[in-house]
Amino acid sequence: MPLNAIPPTTTIANFQVKLDAAKGQCYVDVGFWGGVIPGNHDQLKPLVNEGVRGFKCFLIESGVDEFPCVNEEQVRLAMEKLQETSAALLFHAEMETPISAPPPTTNPSIYNTFLASRPQSLETTAIDLVIRLTRHFHSLGRPVHTHIVHLSAASAIPAIRAARREGLPLTVETCHHYLSFNSEDIPDGATYYKCCPPIRDNANREELWKGLRDGDIDQIVSDHSPCVGELKRMDIDGDFIKAWGGISGLQFGLATVWTEGKGKGISYQDLTRWLSYNPAKLVNLLDRKGEIKVGADADFVFWRPKAKFIVTHESILFKNKLTPYEGRELYGPVERTVVRGKTVYERTVGITPGEPLGKFVM
């Protein structure tokens, strides 16, 4: 995400800071999202020219002071700039209304207190706005590709389906955790489950799976959002309202989707479409990423779909080892990861020793 490290990727100068910081540090190839905030619309085309793959904005406050949300007029300004590019505009699609839920008064360490503060109506209101603006630019013959990130509210799927049947350039993703967890099973104070939009009930989870199978949702992503333990407040008060909103789980994405989906009849082709092909298509990288073909980069994993493994604290490779997947039994361990034909990870060895081989995808 463009805001998960300061400075946010909202100007050319900030982008250069991130490029400098990432040099020699990447074990896989990496692309960059830019951000849309109030007043930076004139930075968007220069950022595209420098290699940014697309832009994310928030329709509700992000929780990061340096990355404020945008209103409808500011979104229009951004779309005016992006209509001349192939870059997508991504939306954190939650939006408060005059009748949004009041601040919670019940125990904030109970998950349902937090869940009630982020109802599905926040997502459906925001998605209705995105569809309306997408339709407007499309009707003018100046289409802008819009994309809904981390869809949680299954109640938004009918509007998404109708918009796509119109031919609007709208794509949608959901996340591993929305497909794996449900609100009924989240313990009090277990703030490592907190993300925004929130994990909802099991009936909603099943509807998201249906949306994937029906083609209304295009891809599954991690929305990996790490933080230090103190920000999750588990050892302080377990307050879901005050805790950092974000789930870490990138490492286990393939296994979590397969574990939940194999009993629903999903195929290996579904996995590659949701996890690889469509994400590459979103950022205009199908010439070299997203599938195995002549001329493309040789990026792939070896995995064992019938094997089981338990996520232990020691097996977690990301820096801040705080994840709701710890302790879960999953199917499909990744045995080896290959980037451009070179092995960068083996399960029995870990990350391949030596200088990181990842490149910037510009």
GURO-526500 format. One record per residue: x, y, z of N, C-alpha, C in turn; residue in one letter. Coordinates in steps of 0.02 Angstrom, whole numbers. Layout:
BEGIN
((X; Y; Z); (X; Y; Z); (X; Y; Z); "A") ...
This chain:
BEGIN
((42; -59; 0); (0; 0; 0); (44; 62; 0); "M") ((21; 116; -31); (64; 176; -36); (73; 213; 29); "P") ((32; 196; 81); (35; 233; 144); (66; 193; 201); "L") ((87; 131; 189); (110; 88; 244); (181; 103; 266); "N") ((215; 148; 232); (280; 171; 254); (283; 246; 238); "A") ((311; 283; 285); (315; 356; 277); (381; 373; 245); "I") ((383; 416; 193); (326; 455; 167); (282; 415; 120); "P") ((218; 432; 115); (174; 397; 68); (193; 413; -4); "P") ((176; 369; -49); (195; 377; -119); (145; 423; -155); "T") ((149; 487; -138); (102; 536; -165); (135; 591; -205); "T") ((202; 592; -207); (239; 641; -247); (299; 606; -277); "T") ((329; 638; -328); (389; 610; -358); (445; 605; -307); "I") ((452; 656; -265); (505; 656; -214); (496; 598; -166); "A") ((435; 587; -143); (422; 531; -97); (434; 464; -130); "N") ((415; 458; -193); (427; 396; -230); (502; 381; -234); "F") ((541; 432; -245); (613; 421; -249); (642; 398; -183); "Q") ((615; 423; -128); (637; 401; -61); (625; 325; -54); "V") ((567; 302; -77); (551; 231; -71); (595; 189; -118); "K") ((607; 214; -178); (651; 177; -223); (720; 170; -194); "L") ((746; 224; -165); (813; 221; -135); (814; 172; -76); "D") ((761; 172; -36); (759; 128; 23); (754; 54; 3); "A") ((722; 41; -54); (710; -29; -75); (767; -59; -114); "A") ((813; -18; -138); (868; -44; -180); (908; -97; -142); "K") ((916; -155; -173); (954; -208; -143); (920; -245; -86); "G") ((855; -231; -75); (820; -260; -18); (765; -309; -38); "Q") ((753; -318; -102); (694; -355; -126); (713; -425; -149); "C") ((681; -475; -122); (694; -545; -141); (650; -567; -199); "Y") ((597; -530; -214); (555; -542; -272); (547; -476; -309); "V") ((523; -479; -371); (512; -418; -409); (455; -378; -378); "D") ((462; -313; -378); (416; -269; -341); (393; -212; -385); "V") ((328; -199; -385); (301; -139; -416); (274; -93; -362); "G") ((257; -32; -380); (237; 18; -330); (169; 47; -348); "F") ((127; 52; -296); (65; 91; -300); (80; 163; -280); "W") ((47; 209; -313); (46; 278; -290); (-18; 291; -251); "G") ((-22; 351; -223); (-80; 369; -184); (-112; 433; -209); "G") ((-178; 437; -202); (-216; 498; -216); (-239; 528; -151); "V") ((-219; 590; -137); (-240; 626; -78); (-262; 696; -101); "I") ((-295; 734; -57); (-316; 801; -78); (-257; 843; -102); "P") ((-263; 871; -162); (-214; 919; -187); (-156; 890; -226); "G") ((-152; 824; -235); (-93; 797; -270); (-109; 773; -341); "N") ((-166; 795; -369); (-186; 769; -435); (-135; 785; -490); "H") ((-99; 841; -482); (-49; 858; -533); (14; 813; -529); "D") ((19; 774; -477); (76; 728; -470); (63; 661; -504); "Q") ((1; 647; -522); (-16; 579; -543); (16; 559; -609); "L") ((10; 600; -660); (40; 582; -724); (116; 578; -719); "K") ((150; 625; -685); (222; 616; -676); (241; 551; -641); "P") ((200; 530; -591); (214; 467; -557); (205; 408; -604); "L") ((154; 410; -647); (146; 357; -697); (206; 355; -743); "V") ((230; 413; -764); (288; 416; -809); (350; 388; -776); "N") ((354; 391; -709); (412; 365; -672); (405; 291; -656); "E") ((346; 261; -671); (340; 189; -663); (289; 165; -612); "G") ((253; 209; -579); (201; 188; -533); (147; 150; -572); "V") ((123; 94; -545); (78; 50; -581); (4; 68; -575); "R") ((-14; 109; -527); (-83; 128; -515); (-87; 168; -451); "G") ((-147; 187; -430); (-155; 233; -373); (-212; 210; -328); "F") ((-200; 218; -263); (-251; 201; -214); (-274; 264; -178); "K") ((-339; 267; -165); (-366; 321; -124); (-414; 293; -72); "C") ((-427; 332; -21); (-473; 314; 32); (-534; 360; 28); "F") ((-593; 331; 35); (-655; 370; 40); (-677; 379; 112); "L") ((-637; 354; 159); (-646; 362; 231); (-577; 373; 259); "I") ((-572; 405; 317); (-506; 420; 344); (-464; 356; 352); "E") ((-402; 360; 331); (-358; 302; 329); (-328; 284; 396); "S") ((-326; 332; 442); (-291; 321; 505); (-219; 342; 502); "G") ((-196; 364; 444); (-128; 389; 435); (-132; 463; 417); "V") ((-104; 506; 460); (-112; 578; 451); (-87; 602; 383); "D") ((-34; 570; 358); (-4; 591; 295); (-43; 567; 234); "E") ((-97; 529; 245); (-136; 502; 189); (-210; 512; 202); "F") ((-234; 576; 198); (-304; 590; 211); (-349; 564; 155); "P") ((-413; 557; 171); (-461; 532; 122); (-480; 587; 73); "C") ((-512; 567; 19); (-532; 614; -34); (-608; 614; -39); "V") ((-635; 671; -63); (-706; 676; -75); (-722; 667; -149); "N") ((-785; 672; -168); (-804; 659; -237); (-769; 705; -286); "E") ((-765; 769; -271); (-733; 816; -317); (-659; 799; -326); "E") ((-626; 780; -272); (-555; 762; -277); (-545; 698; -317); "Q") ((-592; 651; -312); (-589; 591; -353); (-597; 609; -427); "V") ((-643; 655; -441); (-653; 676; -510); (-590; 707; -539); "R") ((-556; 748; -500); (-493; 779; -523); (-441; 725; -539); "L") ((-437; 675; -496); (-389; 620; -508); (-408; 582; -572); "A") ((-471; 568; -581); (-493; 531; -640); (-481; 572; -704); "M") ((-488; 637; -700); (-472; 680; -758); (-400; 670; -780); "E") ((-355; 664; -731); (-284; 654; -747); (-271; 583; -773); "K") ((-303; 534; -742); (-287; 464; -758); (-320; 440; -822); "L") ((-369; 476; -848); (-402; 454; -910); (-354; 452; -969); "Q") ((-298; 487; -963); (-249; 488; -1017); (-194; 436; -1007); "E") ((-203; 392; -957); (-153; 341; -942); (-187; 273; -940); "T") ((-148; 221; -931); (-176; 153; -923); (-178; 132; -850); "S") ((-162; 179; -805); (-159; 163; -733); (-229; 158; -704); "A") ((-239; 110; -660); (-303; 101; -626); (-306; 145; -564); "A") ((-367; 164; -545); (-379; 200; -483); (-413; 153; -435); "L") ((-379; 139; -379); (-402; 91; -330); (-436; 127; -272); "L") ((-490; 98; -246); (-529; 130; -193); (-533; 86; -131); "F") ((-511; 115; -74); (-533; 87; -10); (-605; 110; -3); "H") ((-651; 64; -16); (-721; 82; -26); (-761; 75; 38); "A") ((-750; 121; 84); (-794; 132; 141); (-807; 207; 143); "E") ((-868; 226; 157); (-886; 297; 154); (-941; 311; 204); "M") ((-927; 357; 249); (-976; 375; 299); (-1031; 418; 269); "E") ((-1090; 413; 298); (-1148; 452; 278); (-1175; 488; 340); "T") ((-1221; 536; 331); (-1250; 570; 389); (-1283; 523; 439); "P") ((-1302; 463; 417); (-1335; 416; 462); (-1290; 356; 477); "I") ((-1224; 365; 470); (-1178; 311; 487); (-1184; 294; 561); "S") ((-1159; 235; 579); (-1165; 211; 647); (-1131; 259; 696); "A") ((-1162; 273; 754); (-1131; 316; 804); (-1071; 281; 836); "P") ((-1029; 319; 871); (-972; 288; 905); (-996; 233; 953); "P") ((-961; 178; 956); (-984; 122; 998); (-983; 140; 1072); "P") ((-1031; 113; 1108); (-1035; 123; 1180); (-1027; 58; 1219); "T") ((-1025; 2; 1184); (-1016; -62; 1217); (-942; -78; 1223); "T") ((-926; -133; 1255); (-857; -152; 1271); (-815; -156; 1207); "N") ((-763; -115; 1200); (-723; -114; 1138); (-679; -175; 1129); "P") ((-673; -217; 1180); (-633; -278; 1172); (-674; -336; 1143); "S") ((-739; -325; 1133); (-782; -374; 1102); (-784; -360; 1027); "I") ((-771; -411; 987); (-766; -400; 914); (-828; -369; 885); "Y") ((-887; -390; 907); (-949; -365; 878); (-958; -290; 890); "N") ((-925; -262; 941); (-926; -190; 950); (-893; -156; 891); "T") ((-834; -180; 873); (-799; -153; 814); (-838; -165; 750); "F") ((-864; -226; 742); (-900; -244; 681); (-960; -198; 670); "L") ((-995; -181; 724); (-1054; -138; 718); (-1035; -67; 697); "A") ((-972; -48; 710); (-949; 20; 692); (-931; 26; 619); "S") ((-925; -31; 583); (-908; -30; 511); (-958; -74; 473); "R") ((-1021; -52; 470); (-1073; -93; 438); (-1062; -98; 362); "P") ((-1096; -146; 332); (-1091; -155; 260); (-1112; -93; 221); "Q") ((-1156; -52; 250); (-1180; 8; 215); (-1123; 56; 200); "S") ((-1070; 57; 239); (-1013; 99; 223); (-982; 79; 157); "L") ((-978; 13; 145); (-950; -11; 82); (-998; 0; 24); "E") ((-1061; -15; 33); (-1108; -8; -23); (-1115; 64; -44); "T") ((-1115; 111; 4); (-1119; 182; -12); (-1059; 203; -54); "T") ((-1000; 182; -33); (-938; 200; -69); (-937; 169; -139); "A") ((-957; 107; -144); (-955; 73; -208); (-1006; 103; -256); "I") ((-1063; 125; -230); (-1111; 160; -273); (-1080; 223; -303); "D") ((-1041; 260; -264); (-1007; 320; -289); (-956; 301; -343); "L") ((-916; 250; -330); (-866; 228; -378); (-899; 209; -444); "V") ((-953; 172; -441); (-988; 151; -502); (-1015; 212; -539); "I") ((-1043; 259; -502); (-1071; 319; -535); (-1017; 358; -571); "R") ((-959; 368; -540); (-905; 405; -572); (-875; 366; -630); "L") ((-869; 301; -622); (-844; 259; -677); (-891; 263; -737); "T") ((-956; 261; -724); (-1005; 267; -778); (-1000; 335; -813); "R") ((-990; 388; -774); (-986; 455; -803); (-929; 461; -852); "H") ((-870; 440; -832); (-812; 447; -877); (-818; 399; -936); "F") ((-846; 341; -924); (-857; 293; -979); (-905; 321; -1030); "H") ((-957; 355; -1008); (-1007; 383; -1054); (-978; 439; -1096); "S") ((-926; 472; -1072); (-893; 525; -1110); (-842; 499; -1160); "L") ((-832; 433; -1160); (-782; 404; -1203); (-711; 412; -1177); "G") ((-706; 427; -1111); (-640; 435; -1079); (-637; 389; -1018); "R") ((-640; 324; -1029); (-646; 277; -973); (-583; 277; -929); "P") ((-595; 268; -864); (-542; 258; -815); (-555; 191; -781); "V") ((-504; 149; -780); (-511; 84; -746); (-513; 96; -671); "H") ((-569; 77; -640); (-575; 82; -567); (-575; 12; -537); "T") ((-552; 8; -475); (-542; -57; -443); (-559; -51; -370); "H") ((-601; -96; -346); (-619; -99; -275); (-570; -145; -239); "I") ((-534; -118; -190); (-488; -159; -152); (-524; -191; -93); "V") ((-498; -247; -71); (-520; -285; -12); (-596; -281; 2); "H") ((-636; -305; -46); (-708; -308; -35); (-725; -355; 22); "L") ((-764; -330; 69); (-786; -370; 126); (-862; -381; 125); "S") ((-899; -331; 101); (-972; -333; 104); (-1002; -369; 43); "A") ((-1027; -428; 54); (-1058; -465; -1); (-1120; -430; -27); "A") ((-1151; -387; 13); (-1211; -352; -10); (-1197; -304; -67); "S") ((-1133; -289; -80); (-1115; -245; -136); (-1111; -282; -203); "A") ((-1112; -348; -201); (-1100; -387; -263); (-1154; -375; -316); "I") ((-1219; -371; -299); (-1268; -358; -353); (-1255; -293; -391); "P") ((-1235; -239; -357); (-1221; -177; -392); (-1158; -184; -435); "A") ((-1109; -220; -410); (-1047; -232; -449); (-1064; -272; -512); "I") ((-1104; -324; -503); (-1122; -366; -561); (-1159; -325; -614); "R") ((-1206; -283; -592); (-1244; -243; -640); (-1199; -193; -677); "A") ((-1152; -163; -641); (-1106; -115; -672); (-1063; -149; -724); "A") ((-1039; -207; -710); (-996; -243; -757); (-1036; -266; -818); "R") ((-1099; -283; -808); (-1141; -301; -866); (-1152; -242; -912); "R") ((-1147; -181; -885); (-1151; -121; -927); (-1088; -112; -969); "E") ((-1036; -149; -952); (-972; -141; -986); (-926; -91; -953); "G") ((-941; -71; -892); (-898; -23; -857); (-831; -55; -839); "L") ((-777; -18; -843); (-710; -45; -828); (-697; -47; -752); "P") ((-733; -91; -718); (-730; -98; -646); (-707; -168; -629); "L") ((-656; -174; -587); (-633; -239; -562); (-634; -239; -486); "T") ((-631; -299; -458); (-642; -307; -386); (-597; -361; -358); "V") ((-573; -350; -298); (-535; -401; -262); (-566; -414; -194); "E") ((-552; -472; -166); (-564; -485; -96); (-499; -513; -67); "T") ((-501; -533; -3); (-439; -552; 31); (-443; -622; 61); "C") ((-383; -649; 72); (-378; -715; 103); (-418; -719; 168); "H") ((-412; -667; 210); (-442; -670; 276); (-519; -666; 274); "H") ((-547; -630; 225); (-620; -629; 220); (-648; -696; 198); "Y") ((-607; -735; 165); (-627; -801; 141); (-612; -856; 191); "L") ((-572; -840; 242); (-548; -891; 289); (-580; -886; 358); "S") ((-596; -826; 380); (-621; -815; 448); (-692; -789; 447); "F") ((-726; -796; 504); (-792; -765; 512); (-798; -735; 582); "N") ((-841; -686; 588); (-845; -647; 650); (-867; -689; 709); "S") ((-907; -741; 697); (-932; -781; 753); (-876; -815; 792); "E") ((-818; -825; 760); (-764; -863; 792); (-708; -819; 819); "D") ((-714; -753; 815); (-660; -709; 837); (-665; -698; 913); "I") ((-614; -717; 951); (-617; -710; 1024); (-614; -637; 1046); "P") ((-637; -624; 1106); (-631; -557; 1135); (-557; -538; 1140); "D") ((-542; -477; 1124); (-474; -451; 1132); (-424; -475; 1080); "G") ((-445; -517; 1032); (-399; -545; 982); (-392; -496; 924); "A") ((-358; -441; 937); (-356; -386; 889); (-314; -401; 827); "T") ((-277; -457; 826); (-241; -474; 765); (-290; -492; 709); "Y") ((-355; -499; 725); (-407; -508; 674); (-434; -442; 647); "Y") ((-414; -386; 675); (-443; -322; 654); (-415; -300; 587); "K") ((-460; -283; 542); (-443; -252; 479); (-503; -210; 458); "C") ((-492; -166; 409); (-545; -123; 385); (-547; -127; 309); "C") ((-605; -143; 280); (-668; -164; 312); (-659; -227; 354); "P") ((-706; -240; 398); (-696; -295; 445); (-714; -364; 417); "P") ((-688; -415; 451); (-711; -483; 439); (-783; -488; 462); "I") ((-827; -515; 420); (-898; -517; 436); (-920; -589; 450); "R") ((-985; -600; 452); (-1010; -666; 476); (-1001; -720; 422); "D") ((-1016; -781; 443); (-1003; -838; 399); (-1047; -837; 337); "N") ((-1109; -814; 343); (-1152; -809; 284); (-1123; -762; 233); "A") ((-1095; -707; 256); (-1062; -659; 210); (-1001; -691; 178); "N") ((-963; -728; 217); (-904; -762; 190); (-923; -810; 133); "R") ((-976; -847; 142); (-997; -893; 89); (-1020; -856; 27); "E") ((-1050; -797; 36); (-1071; -758; -22); (-1011; -730; -60); "E") ((-957; -714; -24); (-896; -693; -59); (-867; -749; -101); "L") ((-867; -809; -74); (-845; -867; -114); (-889; -875; -176); "W") ((-953; -866; -169); (-998; -872; -226); (-982; -817; -278); "K") ((-967; -756; -253); (-948; -702; -298); (-886; -718; -338); "G") ((-839; -752; -307); (-779; -773; -343); (-796; -825; -397); "L") ((-833; -875; -378); (-849; -929; -425); (-892; -903; -483); "R") ((-935; -853; -469); (-978; -825; -521); (-942; -774; -565); "D") ((-881; -755; -546); (-844; -707; -586); (-857; -634; -569); "G") ((-894; -621; -515); (-907; -551; -495); (-847; -521; -459); "D") ((-806; -563; -428); (-744; -542; -396); (-687; -571; -437); "I") ((-638; -530; -453); (-586; -550; -501); (-525; -583; -470); "D") ((-507; -563; -409); (-444; -586; -382); (-444; -587; -306); "Q") ((-395; -621; -279); (-386; -627; -207); (-317; -601; -190); "I") ((-313; -556; -141); (-250; -525; -123); (-240; -530; -47); "V") ((-179; -515; -25); (-165; -521; 47); (-186; -460; 87); "S") ((-182; -400; 57); (-188; -337; 94); (-143; -340; 156); "D") ((-83; -367; 148); (-36; -376; 202); (-22; -309; 235); "H") ((-38; -303; 299); (-33; -239; 334); (-3; -250; 403); "S") ((63; -254; 407); (95; -272; 471); (101; -212; 518); "P") ((114; -227; 580); (129; -174; 629); (166; -206; 687); "C") ((195; -164; 729); (226; -189; 791); (172; -209; 840); "V") ((189; -253; 886); (140; -282; 931); (102; -231; 973); "G") ((136; -177; 993); (103; -128; 1036); (43; -96; 1002); "E") ((46; -88; 935); (-9; -56; 900); (-71; -100; 898); "L") ((-63; -164; 907); (-121; -209; 910); (-153; -211; 980); "K") ((-117; -186; 1031); (-144; -176; 1099); (-167; -241; 1133); "R") ((-144; -298; 1109); (-167; -361; 1139); (-142; -368; 1211); "M") ((-83; -341; 1225); (-57; -345; 1293); (-73; -282; 1334); "D") ((-114; -238; 1305); (-134; -177; 1341); (-206; -184; 1364); "I") ((-252; -184; 1316); (-323; -188; 1334); (-366; -225; 1283); "D") ((-334; -249; 1228); (-373; -284; 1177); (-428; -243; 1146); "G") ((-418; -178; 1141); (-469; -132; 1117); (-471; -134; 1040); "D") ((-525; -162; 1012); (-531; -167; 939); (-537; -98; 906); "F") ((-566; -51; 941); (-576; 16; 912); (-510; 52; 905); "I") ((-467; 48; 954); (-404; 85; 954); (-347; 48; 919); "K") ((-352; -18; 913); (-297; -58; 885); (-286; -43; 811); "A") ((-224; -53; 789); (-207; -47; 719); (-250; -94; 678); "W") ((-276; -69; 622); (-317; -110; 578); (-277; -138; 520); "G") ((-262; -201; 523); (-224; -232; 469); (-205; -303; 487); "G") ((-206; -348; 439); (-189; -418; 450); (-127; -436; 410); "I") ((-82; -473; 442); (-23; -498; 408); (-34; -571; 389); "S") ((-24; -586; 324); (-36; -655; 303); (-11; -671; 234); "G") ((29; -626; 205); (52; -635; 136); (84; -704; 126); "L") ((124; -726; 173); (161; -788; 167); (116; -849; 158); "Q") ((55; -845; 183); (11; -904; 185); (-48; -898; 136); "F") ((-44; -851; 89); (-101; -838; 45); (-123; -897; 4); "G") ((-76; -929; -30); (-93; -987; -72); (-125; -1042; -31); "L") ((-95; -1057; 26); (-119; -1112; 68); (-188; -1096; 98); "A") ((-200; -1034; 118); (-265; -1018; 148); (-321; -1023; 97); "T") ((-309; -997; 37); (-361; -1001; -14); (-375; -1073; -33); "V") ((-322; -1113; -40); (-331; -1183; -58); (-366; -1222; -3); "W") ((-346; -1210; 59); (-376; -1245; 116); (-451; -1234; 119); "T") ((-472; -1171; 110); (-543; -1156; 113); (-580; -1175; 49); "E") ((-545; -1170; -8); (-580; -1178; -72); (-583; -1248; -99); "G") ((-538; -1292; -78); (-536; -1358; -110); (-600; -1397; -98); "K") ((-631; -1386; -40); (-694; -1420; -27); (-753; -1389; -63); "G") ((-742; -1332; -94); (-795; -1297; -131); (-789; -1310; -206); "K") ((-742; -1353; -225); (-736; -1372; -295); (-694; -1327; -337); "G") ((-652; -1284; -307); (-611; -1240; -348); (-554; -1281; -379); "I") ((-529; -1256; -434); (-477; -1292; -472); (-410; -1256; -467); "S") ((-358; -1289; -490); (-293; -1256; -494); (-296; -1196; -542); "Y") ((-337; -1202; -594); (-345; -1146; -640); (-378; -1086; -606); "Q") ((-425; -1100; -561); (-455; -1045; -522); (-401; -1010; -481); "D") ((-359; -1049; -448); (-306; -1020; -407); (-261; -974; -448); "L") ((-238; -998; -504); (-192; -957; -544); (-226; -895; -571); "T") ((-290; -901; -587); (-326; -842; -612); (-335; -790; -557); "R") ((-355; -811; -498); (-369; -765; -443); (-305; -736; -412); "W") ((-253; -777; -408); (-193; -757; -371); (-137; -731; -415); "L") ((-141; -743; -480); (-84; -727; -524); (-105; -689; -587); "S") ((-145; -721; -628); (-161; -691; -694); (-197; -625; -687); "Y") ((-252; -623; -650); (-291; -561; -645); (-254; -505; -608); "N") ((-215; -520; -555); (-175; -465; -526); (-125; -436; -575); "P") ((-93; -478; -616); (-46; -452; -666); (-83; -411; -719); "A") ((-142; -433; -737); (-182; -396; -786); (-201; -327; -760); "K") ((-217; -322; -696); (-236; -258; -666); (-183; -206; -675); "L") ((-120; -226; -670); (-65; -177; -674); (-28; -180; -741); "V") ((-61; -208; -792); (-35; -208; -860); (34; -242; -865); "N") ((39; -301; -834); (103; -337; -835); (97; -406; -867); "L") ((44; -419; -904); (35; -486; -932); (87; -503; -985); "L") ((125; -453; -1008); (178; -469; -1056); (235; -506; -1023); "D") ((241; -502; -956); (297; -535; -923); (280; -569; -857); "R") ((222; -555; -829); (203; -584; -764); (134; -616; -770); "K") ((117; -656; -720); (49; -681; -714); (35; -749; -742); "G") ((78; -775; -786); (67; -842; -814); (134; -869; -840); "E") ((135; -934; -849); (195; -967; -876); (186; -974; -951); "I") ((227; -939; -989); (223; -942; -1062); (290; -920; -1091); "K") ((300; -935; -1154); (362; -915; -1187); (367; -839; -1187); "V") ((424; -814; -1165); (436; -742; -1164); (421; -709; -1099); "G") ((384; -742; -1054); (368; -713; -989); (424; -729; -939); "A") ((425; -692; -884); (471; -708; -830); (453; -776; -800); "D") ((503; -814; -783); (491; -881; -754); (481; -874; -679); "A") ((421; -850; -660); (402; -842; -590); (351; -895; -572); "D") ((366; -937; -523); (318; -988; -503); (339; -1018; -436); "F") ((294; -1058; -408); (310; -1094; -347); (300; -1169; -358); "V") ((337; -1208; -319); (324; -1279; -312); (287; -1287; -245); "F") ((233; -1325; -246); (195; -1334; -184); (164; -1403; -182); "W") ((141; -1423; -123); (112; -1489; -113); (39; -1481; -91); "R") ((-8; -1482; -136); (-77; -1467; -118); (-110; -1517; -72); "P") ((-84; -1579; -68); (-115; -1629; -25); (-82; -1632; 44); "K") ((-27; -1597; 53); (9; -1599; 117); (-20; -1548; 166); "A") ((-17; -1565; 230); (-39; -1520; 283); (21; -1490; 319); "K") ((11; -1432; 348); (62; -1403; 392); (27; -1357; 442); "F") ((59; -1346; 498); (33; -1301; 549); (75; -1238; 549); "I") ((42; -1181; 550); (78; -1116; 553); (103; -1106; 624); "V") ((168; -1112; 633); (199; -1101; 698); (231; -1032; 699); "T") ((244; -1007; 759); (276; -942; 765); (344; -942; 730); "H") ((380; -997; 737); (447; -1002; 707); (445; -1004; 631); "E") ((390; -1027; 602); (386; -1032; 529); (368; -967; 495); "S") ((347; -918; 534); (327; -853; 505); (389; -814; 485); "I") ((391; -794; 422); (451; -761; 395); (448; -685; 397); "L") ((387; -656; 401); (386; -583; 402); (407; -556; 470); "F") ((430; -493; 471); (466; -465; 528); (425; -464; 591); "K") ((364; -437; 588); (321; -433; 647); (274; -494; 646); "N") ((291; -543; 686); (259; -610; 682); (193; -611; 720); "K") ((147; -569; 697); (81; -564; 729); (28; -577; 676); "L") ((-4; -635; 679); (-51; -653; 627); (-105; -700; 654); "T") ((-167; -693; 631); (-219; -739; 653); (-211; -809; 624); "P") ((-165; -818; 578); (-154; -885; 549); (-111; -929; 594); "Y") ((-77; -900; 643); (-35; -941; 687); (-77; -993; 723); "E") ((-53; -1055; 720); (-88; -1111; 752); (-137; -1147; 707); "G") ((-151; -1120; 648); (-198; -1152; 603); (-165; -1207; 562); "R") ((-204; -1259; 549); (-181; -1312; 504); (-205; -1297; 434); "E") ((-157; -1296; 387); (-172; -1278; 318); (-149; -1333; 271); "L") ((-177; -1333; 211); (-154; -1377; 157); (-113; -1336; 107); "Y") ((-62; -1367; 80); (-26; -1337; 24); (35; -1296; 41); "G") ((84; -1325; 76); (145; -1286; 90); (184; -1272; 26); "P") ((211; -1212; 22); (256; -1194; -33); (325; -1223; -18); "V") ((351; -1263; -63); (416; -1294; -53); (473; -1253; -84); "E") ((457; -1216; -137); (510; -1180; -171); (480; -1123; -211); "R") ((513; -1066; -211); (491; -1007; -249); (545; -987; -299); "T") ((524; -975; -360); (570; -959; -415); (551; -891; -444); "V") ((600; -847; -451); (590; -781; -480); (636; -774; -540); "V") ((606; -763; -598); (645; -758; -661); (694; -816; -669); "R") ((671; -875; -651); (710; -936; -662); (760; -952; -607); "G") ((764; -910; -555); (812; -922; -502); (776; -935; -436); "K") ((799; -985; -399); (768; -1002; -335); (785; -949; -283); "T") ((733; -922; -251); (743; -872; -199); (721; -896; -130); "V") ((687; -954; -128); (663; -981; -64); (655; -1056; -71); "Y") ((676; -1093; -19); (661; -1164; -11); (638; -1176; 60); "E") ((587; -1216; 67); (558; -1226; 134); (608; -1255; 183); "R") ((651; -1299; 160); (699; -1331; 205); (759; -1287; 220); "T") ((768; -1234; 182); (826; -1191; 189); (807; -1121; 212); "V") ((750; -1097; 188); (730; -1028; 199); (747; -986; 139); "G") ((754; -922; 150); (771; -876; 95); (841; -892; 71); "I") ((849; -896; 6); (914; -913; -24); (967; -863; -3); "T") ((1023; -887; 24); (1076; -841; 45); (1104; -801; -15); "P") ((1132; -744; 1); (1162; -703; -51); (1123; -639; -62); "G") ((1145; -602; -111); (1115; -538; -127); (1044; -548; -153); "E") ((995; -509; -128); (927; -515; -154); (924; -503; -229); "P") ((883; -543; -263); (880; -542; -336); (822; -502; -364); "L") ((778; -476; -321); (719; -441; -345); (735; -377; -381); "G") ((693; -361; -431); (700; -299; -469); (636; -258; -463); "K") ((642; -194; -479); (583; -151; -482); (547; -163; -549); "F") ((481; -170; -545); (440; -179; -605); (410; -111; -621); "V") ((440; -76; -668); (422; -7; -683); (386; -2; -750); "M") 
